[in-house]
Amino acid sequence: MISIIIPCYNYYDYVGACLQSCEAQDYRGEYEIVVVDDCSTDDSREVLNWYHYHGNKEYRIIWHSENKGYSAAKNSGIRLAKGDYIVHLDADDMLTPWSLSVRAKVLDENQDIDVVHGCAKILRDDNCDNCMDGALFQIDTLRTHPSYIHAQGVMLRRRVFEKYGLYYEPLRRGKGDKEYWQRIGIYKSCNKPYKNWQKDPAKDKKIKDIVAFYRIHGKGMKAQRRGDAKRGRDIQDIFDRRIRQIRREGITKENTAFLV
């Protein structure tokens, strides 16, 4: 089974399109949609309730009684998820119809690969667009290329969270994903020398299909960070201290929340 984890906070204008894209998947296997409403103050709850009772797929919805932040919302969804494969999708973004099937096929056929990354198309308010590349990753690759990884394009095996822990919740918005890519790459590299997949022809397999649409708009996290420079610096400081900590201590149950 595949679990699509969708954190939602005040995305009434977009979450309906997001859920429709999840329902429109051509994947023939079983999948579920897990939505975590992080105490939205707009009418997002109204949309989520409608899909919960009238949608065409299995919905599991978590209602946070207080706003806990982006990373905590993701962790709530992962803990509830039933799937062996985990996909993250922000409530203002969308999946293409073939998104689950092309990524699951790669993981099904490559048991030594834990993370697969497809292309994401950028949609902007000004109608300009661009395309983020995608690739097949071994865990080690995440150590030095975290900025090249787009969260909406990633599909991970559940065992990643069992082995490397959950998202770091003090990073309430922004950089939570990047910290995770760096964390598991750093930790894995302690046991195995880093090998760049681009220099290994056997691993140079790209998923050229666009698997997600990434929306950039005035209500998004990037726009919020631009509008609050001090908050952006605070997030960067938390991120830097976290990276130094895991380089120094490694990943332990004392400094990282684990799935099991």
Residue pairs with C-beta under 8 A, 6 or more apart in sequence:
1 29
1 30
1 31
1 32
1 82
1 83
1 84
1 85
2 27
2 29
2 30
2 31
2 32
2 83
2 84
2 85
2 86
2 87
2 100
2 104
2 155
3 31
3 32
3 34
3 77
3 78
3 81
3 82
3 83
3 85
3 86
3 87
4 22
4 31
4 32
4 33
4 34
4 87
4 88
4 89
4 95
4 100
5 34
5 36
5 74
5 77
5 78
5 81
5 86
5 87
5 88
5 89
6 15
6 18
6 19
6 22
6 33
6 34
6 35
6 36
6 77
6 88
6 89
6 90
6 91
7 36
7 38
7 70
7 73
7 74
7 77
7 90
7 91
8 15
8 35
8 36
8 37
8 38
8 40
8 44
8 48
8 73
8 91
9 37
9 38
9 39
9 40
9 44
9 67
9 70
9 73
9 91
10 40
10 41
10 42
10 44
10 219
11 18
11 40
11 42
11 44
11 90
11 91
11 92
11 219
12 40
12 42
12 43
12 44
12 46
12 47
13 92
13 219
14 91
14 92
14 93
14 215
14 217
15 44
15 47
15 48
15 91
15 92
16 47
16 51
17 94
18 89
18 90
18 91
18 92
18 93
18 94
19 33
19 35
19 47
19 51
19 55
20 94
21 94
21 95
21 96
21 97
21 213
22 33
22 57
22 89
22 95
23 33
23 55
23 56
23 57
24 95
24 97
25 31
25 95
25 97
25 98
25 99
25 100
25 101
26 97
26 98
26 101
27 100
27 101
27 104
28 101
29 100
29 104
31 57
31 83
31 100
32 57
32 58
32 59
32 60
32 81
32 82
32 83
33 55
33 57
33 58
33 59
33 60
34 59
34 60
34 61
34 62
34 77
34 80
34 81
35 48
35 59
35 60
35 61
35 62
35 77
35 91
36 61
36 62
36 64
36 73
36 74
36 76
36 77
37 44
37 45
37 48
37 61
37 62
37 63
37 64
38 64
38 67
38 68
38 69
38 70
38 72
38 73
39 63
39 64
39 65
39 66
39 67
39 68
44 91
45 63
48 61
49 61
51 59
52 59
52 61
60 80
62 76
62 77
62 80
64 72
64 73
64 76
68 76
68 169
68 172
69 169
69 171
69 172
69 173
70 171
70 172
70 173
70 174
70 176
70 221
71 167
71 168
71 169
71 170
71 171
71 172
71 176
72 167
72 169
72 172
74 88
74 166
74 167
74 176
75 166
75 167
75 169
75 257
78 86
78 161
78 166
78 259
79 166
79 259
81 158
83 158
84 157
84 158
85 103
85 104
85 107
85 155
85 156
85 157
85 158
86 155
86 156
86 157
86 158
86 160
86 161
87 95
87 99
87 100
87 103
87 154
87 155
88 151
88 152
88 154
88 177
89 95
89 152
89 212
90 151
90 152
92 215
92 217
92 219
92 220
93 152
93 212
93 213
93 214
93 215
94 212
94 213
94 215
95 152
95 211
95 212
95 213
96 209
96 210
96 211
96 212
96 213
98 209
98 211
99 118
99 211
99 212
100 155
102 118
102 207
102 209
102 211
103 116
103 118
103 155
103 207
103 211
104 155
106 113
106 116
106 136
106 205
106 207
107 113
107 116
107 155
107 157
110 136
112 138
113 136
113 137
113 138
114 137
114 138
114 139
114 156
114 157
114 159
114 160
115 137
115 138
115 139
115 142
115 154
115 155
115 156
115 157
115 160
116 136
116 137
116 154
116 155
116 207
117 134
117 135
117 136
117 137
117 149
117 150
117 153
117 154
117 155
117 207
118 134
118 153
118 155
118 207
118 209
118 210
118 211
118 212
119 131
119 132
119 133
119 134
119 153
119 207
119 208
119 209
119 210
119 211
119 212
120 131
120 132
120 134
120 150
120 152
120 153
120 210
120 211
120 212
120 213
120 214
121 129
121 130
121 131
121 132
121 210
121 212
121 213
121 214
122 129
122 130
122 131
122 132
122 213
122 214
122 216
123 129
123 213
123 214
123 215
123 216
124 215
124 216
124 217
125 216
125 217
125 218
131 210
132 150
132 153
132 214
133 148
133 206
134 150
134 153
134 206
134 207
134 208
134 211
135 141
135 197
135 205
135 206
135 207
136 197
136 203
136 205
136 206
136 207
137 149
137 197
138 195
138 197
138 203
139 160
139 184
139 185
139 188
140 185
140 188
140 189
140 192
140 194
140 195
141 185
141 196
141 197
142 149
142 181
142 182
142 184
142 185
142 188
143 182
143 185
143 186
143 188
143 189
143 194
144 185
144 194
144 196
145 181
146 178
146 181
146 182
146 185
147 178
149 177
149 178
149 181
150 212
150 214
151 177
152 211
152 212
152 214
153 211
153 212
158 259
160 184
161 258
161 259
162 258
162 259
162 260
164 180
164 183
164 184
164 187
164 188
164 251
165 183
165 251
165 256
165 257
165 258
165 259
166 256
166 257
166 258
166 259
167 176
167 177
167 179
167 180
168 176
168 179
168 180
168 183
168 242
168 256
169 257
170 238
170 242
171 179
171 235
171 238
171 239
171 242
172 235
173 221
173 224
173 225
173 235
174 221
174 222
174 225
174 232
174 235
175 235
175 236
175 238
175 239
178 239
179 239
179 242
179 243
182 243
183 242
183 243
183 246
183 251
183 256
185 194
186 243
186 246
186 247
187 246
187 250
187 251
190 250
197 203
197 204
198 204
216 222
216 223
217 223
224 231
225 231
225 232
225 235
226 232
245 255
246 255
246 256
249 255
